[in-house]
Amino acid sequence: MNFLAHAWLARGGSDDFLYGNLIADGVKGSDLSAWPAEVALGIRHHRRVDAFVDGHPVVLSARRRAPAELRRYAGIALDLLWDHFVARELELETQKSRLVLRSYRVLSHRPAPARLERMIPALVAQDWLHRYADFTFTCDAVRGIGNRLSGPNRLAALVPWLEADYGNLQRDFDRLWPAVIEALEATPGKRSIDPQP
């Protein structure tokens, strides 16, 4: 899952918790003592979501359908594609989301970790979270991440697979997303935010 999915799953928590979920990919290590408690809870929640998704049978099956020589990069491409499907489910191609606007506000008023300090301002200024509803934009984002990795752009090489397998990947998402929500959605009445590391 990527920014939008993590925001949706964290929306029931405080702004600090949401912020932790949004910046977790830029935070290294298990010692989160430098972070405020709710931010640290958000970082841990994000990591639990990633572990759940990465190990889910639907995701493992989808990755096996990727071209064999590119499979080790398929998880990155799928994370962005899941955000595309979340954006479509939320109908972000036709309406502005209060959650997205809240996420942008939270990200704009706090410093991003060094690993994300160039990405976060672009994400907000270019409105990536709404634009993930557009499959072409999502594919461009996949290629863009590939440009930042060393060596040939293997993520760009995965785009034809995403296009060809789109129907199957939509069905995968339709099975995966309800399971993720059931297990890990943080709501005021159901705090799935585990205080343990």
N, C-alpha and C positions, 0 to 999 in steps of 0.2 A: 504494500500500500504506500501511497505517496501523500503529499501534503493535504489534499482535499479529504481523502478517506480518514486520515488521522484527525483532522479537524472535526469531521462529523462524529467520530467515535468519542471525541473529548469534549464535545460541545456542552455537555451537562455539568462540567466542572468549572472552576474559577478561571479567570483570565490567566493567572499564573500557571495553572494546570494545562490550559490550552497552549500557552507559549512553550512549555516544556515538551509537549507532544510535537509541536511544529519545528522545534530546533534540535530535536534529539539526534538526527543524523549528523549534526555538526559537533556532537559532544563525544569525546573519547573516554574510555575507561569506566570502571564501576564505582569509583569514589566520587560521589556527587555532593559531598559535604560543602563545597563552595557555593552551591546553588541554594536559593530559598526552598523550604520544604515542599511547597506545592509544585514548584518548577521541577524539582527532583522527582516527585511522584509522576508528573507528566512525562518526563524522560523515560522512567521505568515502564510506564504504561505503553508508550510508543514501542519500546523494545519487546514487550510482551505481545503486542499486536504483530510486529514483524516476525517473531518466532512462531506464532500461531499460524500466520499466513504461509510462511516459507515451508513449514512442515505439513501443511494441509494436503490431503490426497488429491484434491482437485488441482492444486498448483503443481504438485509433483507430476501429475499426469500431463498438464499443459506443457510443462518444461520438456517432457519427453517427446513431445510433438515438434519442438523446435529443431532446426537443422543441427545435426550432431556436433558439428565443428563450432557451433555458436552457443551451445546449451549453457555453458557456464555464465554467459551474459544475459540469458533469457530472463532471469529474475528481475533485473533492472528494468528491462523493457516492459515486463508484465506489471511492475509496480506503477508505472505511468499509465498503462492501459487500464488498470483497475480504477485509477482516478478518472479516466475518460468515462468509464461506465457509471461511476458514482455521479459524475457531472450530468450525464444523460438521465439517470434516474431522478436526480433533483431538478431536471428541466432547466439547467443553467444556460442552455442555448437561447432561452426565451425570457428569462427573468434574472434579476440581480438577487443574490442570496444574502440575507442578513448575517448568516454564519461566515460567508466569505468576507464580507465587509468587516465583521468583528475580527476575523483572523488578520486582515490587513492592518487594522488599527493596532492590534496587539503586537504585530511584528514591527510596525513603524515606530512605536514608542519605546522600543527596547533594543539594546545592541545585539546583533547576531553573533554567534560564535565565529571565530576566525575562519573556519572551514566553509561557512555559509555567508560571510560578510559581503561578497560580491553578488551572490545569487539572490538573496532575500530582497534587496531593493529592486532588482529586475522583476522578480516574481510579483511584487506589489504594483510597481509602475506599469507593467505590461499586462496586468490582470490575468495571470496564468490560470488561476483556479476556475474562473468562469470559462476561460477559453479551452480548458480541457474537454469541454463538451464537443468540440470540433475535432474529429478524428485526424484531419490533416495537421492541425496544430499539435496534437499529441505525438504524431509521428515525427514532426519537426523537433519536438522536445526530446524525443528518444535519440534522434541524430545528434542534437546539440550536446547531450550528455556524452555521447560517444566521441565527440570532438575534443572533450576535455580529458579523456583517458589517453594513456600513452599507446603508441602503435597505431595500426590500422583501425578505422572506425567500425568495429564489429557490431555495435548497436545499430548503425545505419544498415548494415547487412541483414539485420533481423527484421527490418520494416516490411520487406516483401512477405515474410512469413506472417506478421501481424495482419497484413491486408488479406492474405489468402485464407487464414484460419479465423478470421474475424467472427464468423457465426458460431464456431465452436467455442471461441474464447468468451463470447457473450453468454453462452450457456454455462460455461465454467463459472463466470462471475455470478450468474443467477443462482448457482448452488453455493458458492463461496460466501457471498456477502451476507446472507441471512445467518450463516454460522458464525461469522466474525461479529456481527451485531449481537447475537445471543450470548456469545462468550465474553465480549470485551467492550461493549458500549458502556460508557460512564454516564450515569444519570443520577440526579439528586437522590432518588429513592433506591438506586442500586449502584453503589460505589464499587465498580470493578477495578478500582485503582488500588492495587496491592502495595502497602507500605514497605514490603520487603524488597531488597535489591533484585 
